[in-house]
Structures are given as structure tokens and as C-alpha cells.
């Protein structure tokens, strides 16, 4: 006997059972969920939550003195300097750094965290 030869009631029961099986499989304990991200510190610089990066444009990023001090300290600790450091320029109360410096900062920070 095929599916199409069944009366309406057995068809509804069969479709309902199949639907519940599919739903149960979708709610399985085998579902992979990402681990929650936990932050150990908020990226504040002084009283502002900007990690010391004020603005970026085509010439690089404008950073505050806290960012620059942290960058120089990480370089000294790692004894890892880059040639683009000579292009760091003072702009008012802040500093203009190239994207290479930002990238180097990111690498140093990752190494500091053990990543």
C-alpha cells in the first residue's frame, strides 16, 4: 500500500510524526553553539571608551598619549621595534601614527595575551 492509497487520517498522523521527528532532530544536544566572549577589560583611555584611538583617515590614526605610551611600553617589553615608528608625529595634544603602527600594536597586544 502506498502513501497515496491511505485515507486522510493516517496521512495526517504520518505527516505529524515526521514533522515532530524533524523538529526533535533540530533541537538535538548535538547543536554546536559558540562559546561566549568574555572581556577582561574595557578599552578605556582616560574617561573615554576609545582605546586611545581618536580618529582614522587616509594618513593614519590620531591617537592619544595613553595609546602611545602603552605602544612604546609593549615595544620595549618585547624588544620588537618597527621602522615606521619614526613617522609618529605630534598633532596638538595627540599623535598621528600610520596604519603600520596600529597593526604592530595589534600584534604586540596579541603576543602579550599569549595568542
Secondary structure as UniProt FT lines:
FT   HELIX           3..5
FT   HELIX           8..26
FT   TURN            29..30
FT   TURN            46..47
FT   TURN            51..52
FT   STRAND          53..57
FT   TURN            58..59
FT   STRAND          60..63
FT   HELIX           65..78
FT   HELIX           83..87
FT   STRAND          89..91
FT   TURN            92..93
FT   STRAND          94..97
FT   HELIX           99..113
//
